[in-house]
């Protein structure tokens, strides 16, 4: 059962606005969860022998880490004054996302929160942005926080797939609803369900059509199992990247809760999958959840 007892918050060094920190503060206030503020960094400039001889480079890295820790402690102080339990830690490594995953393995948090922003397609293709790597490899649920503030009574949209047309296990739908339900329960919010019946055309043929009435009945039945009203169950025949972004805007949703499954047969640099399209189009946060049976470090796609 999903509960928030410990949250790992990824802080971006040198960045003034930290949506992840604000979201962590809100969730810790709701759930009384412990927080750890964490910075993972790397710079070739401070590598042994690149610019400084090894002893000096190690000393500079130590000083840099102490400065980062001081920044985290400054961020933590107002949280502690509000009654929250907060610890701080830093790491140095290349690539930094591997240090984040290593810390997740050590801390075993219930949730990882990281700020995210719009990603240019060229950056995604060439650089393999850290967000995508965490989506693929983070073993804990991952909340990607954007600049949009949550409403006083936040709305959470669980993006389910009762047809399981994208190879997702049936149990994942239930886990998504349970996670969204927990988030709504602790924040006095509301859960909505969403499903896109859209299937892309094959080999240039016309798009495959589904039975809208049958699909609507399935998602209503799924919602009824969790006392979710029919008015909060949404089915769309349009492409998910368009229809879901429109729904989140209409509802002023705080977060979309989405499942992720292992797709090891697909190349790690695949461009244009659901995750990449949605993460850039949605104005709200995205909470990525893996199936219970998934291996910790499986590569995953939404």
C-alpha positions as CSV (number, residue, x, y, z in Angstrom):
1,X,0.0,0.0,0.0
2,X,1.3,3.4,-1.0
3,X,2.0,5.8,1.9
4,X,4.3,8.8,2.3
5,X,6.6,8.3,5.2
6,X,9.9,9.4,3.6
7,X,10.4,11.7,0.6
8,X,13.7,12.3,-1.3
9,X,13.8,15.8,-2.8
10,X,16.2,16.5,-5.7
11,X,17.5,20.1,-5.4
12,X,19.1,21.8,-8.4
13,X,22.3,23.6,-7.5
14,X,22.4,27.3,-8.4
15,X,18.7,27.5,-9.4
16,X,16.5,30.0,-7.6
17,X,13.1,28.5,-8.1
18,X,12.7,24.9,-6.8
19,X,9.2,23.5,-7.6
20,X,10.3,20.1,-6.1
21,X,11.0,21.8,-2.7
22,X,7.6,23.5,-2.6
23,X,5.8,20.3,-3.6
24,X,7.7,18.3,-0.9
25,X,6.8,20.9,1.7
26,X,3.1,20.5,0.8
27,X,3.2,16.8,0.8
28,X,5.1,16.6,4.0
29,X,2.6,18.9,5.6
30,X,-0.3,16.7,4.4
31,X,1.3,13.4,5.4
32,X,3.9,14.2,8.1
33,X,6.6,12.5,5.9
34,X,10.3,12.9,6.6
35,X,12.2,14.9,3.9
36,X,15.7,14.5,2.6
37,X,17.1,17.4,0.5
38,X,19.7,16.0,-2.0
39,X,22.1,17.5,-4.5
40,X,23.9,15.3,-7.0
41,X,26.5,17.1,-9.2
42,X,29.4,16.6,-11.5
43,X,31.8,19.0,-13.4
44,X,34.6,18.0,-15.6
45,X,36.4,21.1,-14.4
46,X,36.9,19.5,-11.0
47,X,38.0,16.1,-12.2
48,X,41.4,14.8,-11.2
49,X,44.0,16.2,-13.6
50,X,41.7,18.0,-15.9
51,X,42.6,21.5,-14.6
52,X,43.9,20.8,-11.1
53,X,46.3,18.1,-9.9
54,X,44.4,15.3,-8.1
55,X,45.0,16.4,-4.5
56,X,43.9,19.9,-5.2
57,X,40.9,18.7,-7.3
58,X,39.7,16.5,-4.4
59,X,40.0,19.3,-2.0
60,X,38.0,21.6,-4.3
61,X,35.3,18.9,-4.6
62,X,35.1,18.6,-0.9
63,X,34.7,22.4,-0.5
64,X,32.1,22.4,-3.2
65,X,30.2,19.7,-1.4
66,X,30.3,21.6,1.8
67,X,28.9,24.7,0.1
68,X,26.1,22.6,-1.4
69,X,25.4,21.2,2.1
70,X,25.2,24.7,3.5
71,X,22.7,25.7,0.9
72,X,20.6,22.7,1.7
73,X,20.7,23.4,5.4
74,X,19.5,26.9,4.7
75,X,16.6,25.5,2.7
76,X,15.8,23.1,5.4
77,X,15.7,25.6,8.3
78,X,12.3,27.1,7.6
79,X,10.8,23.6,7.0
80,X,12.1,22.5,10.4
81,X,10.7,25.6,12.0
82,X,7.3,24.5,10.7
83,X,7.7,21.2,12.4
84,X,8.9,19.1,9.5
85,X,11.8,16.5,9.9
86,X,14.4,17.3,7.3
87,X,17.9,15.9,6.6
88,X,20.4,17.0,3.9
89,X,22.9,15.1,1.8
90,X,25.1,15.7,-1.3
91,X,26.9,13.5,-3.8
92,X,29.5,13.9,-6.6
93,X,29.4,11.6,-9.6
94,X,29.1,11.3,-13.3
95,X,26.4,11.1,-14.5
96,X,24.6,12.7,-11.5
97,X,21.4,10.7,-12.1
98,X,23.2,7.5,-11.1
99,X,24.1,9.2,-7.8
100,X,20.4,9.9,-7.3
101,X,19.4,6.3,-8.0
102,X,22.2,5.1,-5.7
103,X,20.7,7.4,-2.9
104,X,17.2,6.0,-3.6
105,X,18.6,2.5,-3.2
106,X,20.2,3.5,0.2
107,X,17.3,5.6,1.6
108,X,14.4,3.7,0.1
109,X,12.0,6.7,0.0
110,X,8.4,6.3,-0.8
111,X,8.6,9.1,-3.3
112,X,11.3,11.0,-5.2
113,X,10.5,14.6,-6.2
114,X,12.4,16.5,-8.9
115,X,11.7,19.8,-10.6
116,X,11.3,19.6,-14.4
117,X,11.0,22.1,-17.2
118,X,10.4,22.2,-20.9
119,X,13.0,20.2,-22.8
120,X,14.1,21.1,-26.3
121,X,13.8,18.1,-28.7
122,X,17.5,18.5,-29.7
123,X,18.5,18.3,-26.0
124,X,16.4,15.2,-25.5
125,X,17.9,13.5,-28.6
126,X,21.6,14.4,-28.0
127,X,22.0,14.8,-24.3
128,X,19.7,12.1,-22.9
129,X,18.2,14.5,-20.4
130,X,18.4,13.5,-16.7
131,X,14.6,13.5,-16.4
132,X,14.3,10.8,-19.0
133,X,17.0,8.7,-17.2
134,X,15.2,9.0,-13.9
135,X,11.9,8.0,-15.6
136,X,13.6,5.0,-17.0
137,X,15.6,3.8,-14.0
138,X,14.3,5.3,-10.7
139,X,13.1,2.4,-8.6
140,X,10.7,4.6,-6.5
141,X,7.7,6.6,-7.6
142,X,8.9,9.8,-9.3
143,X,7.1,13.1,-9.1
144,X,8.2,15.5,-11.7
145,X,7.2,18.9,-10.4
146,X,6.5,21.9,-12.6
147,X,6.0,25.6,-11.9
148,X,2.2,25.4,-11.6
149,X,1.0,25.6,-8.0
150,X,-1.4,23.1,-6.6
151,X,-4.9,24.2,-5.8
152,X,-6.2,24.2,-2.3
153,X,-8.2,21.1,-3.1
154,X,-5.9,19.4,-5.7
155,X,-7.2,17.2,-8.5
156,X,-5.3,14.1,-9.5
157,X,-5.8,12.3,-12.8
158,X,-5.0,8.6,-13.0
159,X,-4.3,7.7,-16.6
160,X,-5.5,4.1,-16.8
161,X,-5.7,1.6,-19.6
162,X,-8.5,-0.9,-19.0
163,X,-7.8,-2.4,-22.4
164,X,-4.1,-3.0,-21.6
165,X,-3.4,-2.2,-25.2
166,X,0.1,-0.9,-24.3
167,X,1.3,-4.1,-22.6
168,X,0.6,-2.8,-19.1
169,X,-0.5,-5.3,-16.4
170,X,-4.0,-5.0,-15.2
171,X,-2.8,-4.6,-11.6
172,X,-1.0,-1.3,-12.6
173,X,-4.3,0.4,-13.2
174,X,-5.4,-0.4,-9.6
175,X,-2.0,0.8,-8.3
176,X,-2.3,4.1,-10.2
177,X,-5.8,4.7,-8.7
178,X,-4.6,3.8,-5.2
179,X,-1.7,6.2,-5.4
180,X,-3.9,9.0,-6.8
181,X,-6.5,8.1,-4.1
182,X,-3.9,8.4,-1.3
183,X,-2.7,11.7,-2.7
184,X,-6.2,13.0,-2.8
185,X,-7.1,11.7,0.7
186,X,-4.2,13.4,2.4
187,X,-4.6,16.7,0.6
188,X,-8.4,16.8,0.6
189,X,-8.4,16.5,-3.1
190,X,-10.3,14.6,-5.8
191,X,-9.4,11.7,-8.2
192,X,-10.4,11.6,-11.9
193,X,-9.8,8.7,-14.3
194,X,-8.7,9.1,-17.9
195,X,-8.3,6.7,-20.8
196,X,-7.4,7.4,-24.4
197,X,-8.9,4.9,-26.9
198,X,-6.8,6.3,-29.7
199,X,-4.7,3.9,-31.6
200,X,-2.3,5.1,-34.3
201,X,-2.7,3.9,-37.9
202,X,-0.6,1.0,-39.0
203,X,1.6,1.2,-42.2
204,X,-0.1,4.4,-43.4
205,X,-3.7,3.0,-43.1
206,X,-6.5,4.8,-41.4
207,X,-6.5,5.0,-37.6
208,X,-7.9,2.0,-35.9
209,X,-11.3,2.7,-34.3
210,X,-12.4,1.4,-30.9
211,X,-15.9,0.9,-29.4
212,X,-16.4,4.1,-27.4
213,X,-19.4,2.9,-25.6
214,X,-17.6,-0.3,-24.5
215,X,-14.5,1.6,-23.4
216,X,-16.6,4.1,-21.5
217,X,-18.4,1.3,-19.6
218,X,-15.1,-0.3,-18.7
219,X,-13.6,2.9,-17.2
220,X,-16.9,3.6,-15.3
221,X,-16.8,0.1,-13.9
222,X,-13.2,0.6,-12.9
223,X,-14.1,3.9,-11.2
224,X,-17.0,2.3,-9.4
225,X,-14.7,-0.1,-7.6
226,X,-13.1,3.0,-5.9
227,X,-16.3,5.1,-5.5
228,X,-15.2,7.5,-8.2
229,X,-18.3,9.1,-9.8
230,X,-19.0,8.7,-13.5
231,X,-18.6,12.4,-14.0
232,X,-15.0,11.9,-12.9
233,X,-14.3,9.2,-15.5
234,X,-13.1,10.5,-18.8
235,X,-12.6,8.7,-22.1
236,X,-11.2,10.3,-25.3
237,X,-10.8,9.0,-28.8
238,X,-8.1,11.6,-29.5
239,X,-4.4,11.2,-29.2
240,X,-3.3,11.1,-25.6
241,X,-0.8,13.9,-25.8
242,X,-3.5,16.3,-27.0
243,X,-6.6,15.0,-25.1
244,X,-4.9,14.6,-21.7
245,X,-3.2,18.0,-21.8
246,X,-6.6,19.5,-22.6
247,X,-8.3,17.7,-19.8
248,X,-5.6,18.7,-17.2
249,X,-6.1,22.3,-18.3
250,X,-10.0,22.1,-18.1
251,X,-9.8,20.5,-14.6
252,X,-6.9,22.6,-13.4
253,X,-5.3,19.3,-12.4
254,X,-2.4,19.3,-10.0
255,X,-0.9,16.0,-11.2
256,X,-1.3,13.2,-13.7
257,X,-0.5,9.8,-12.2
258,X,0.9,7.5,-15.0
259,X,2.1,4.0,-15.2
260,X,5.4,2.9,-16.6
261,X,6.5,-0.6,-17.8
262,X,9.8,-2.2,-18.8
263,X,10.5,-2.0,-22.5
264,X,14.0,-3.4,-22.7
265,X,13.6,-4.2,-26.4
266,X,13.4,-0.6,-27.3
267,X,16.4,1.7,-27.7
268,X,17.1,3.9,-24.6
269,X,17.2,7.0,-26.8
270,X,13.8,6.5,-28.4
271,X,12.3,9.8,-29.2
272,X,8.6,10.5,-29.5
273,X,7.2,8.0,-27.0
274,X,4.3,8.9,-24.7
275,X,6.5,10.1,-21.9
276,X,8.4,12.6,-23.9
277,X,5.4,14.1,-25.6
278,X,3.4,14.4,-22.5
279,X,6.0,15.7,-20.1
280,X,6.6,18.7,-22.3
281,X,2.9,19.3,-23.1
282,X,1.4,19.0,-19.6
283,X,1.4,22.1,-17.4
284,X,0.8,20.1,-14.3
285,X,3.0,17.7,-12.4
286,X,3.5,14.1,-13.5
287,X,3.8,11.2,-11.1
288,X,5.4,8.1,-12.6
289,X,4.6,4.8,-11.0
290,X,6.0,1.3,-11.8
291,X,4.3,-2.1,-11.4
292,X,5.0,-3.9,-8.2
293,X,6.6,-6.8,-10.1
294,X,9.1,-4.5,-12.0
295,X,12.8,-4.9,-11.4
296,X,14.3,-1.9,-9.5
297,X,16.4,-0.7,-12.4
298,X,14.4,-1.8,-15.4
299,X,14.3,0.8,-18.2
300,X,10.8,2.0,-18.4
301,X,8.6,3.9,-20.8
302,X,5.2,5.5,-20.2
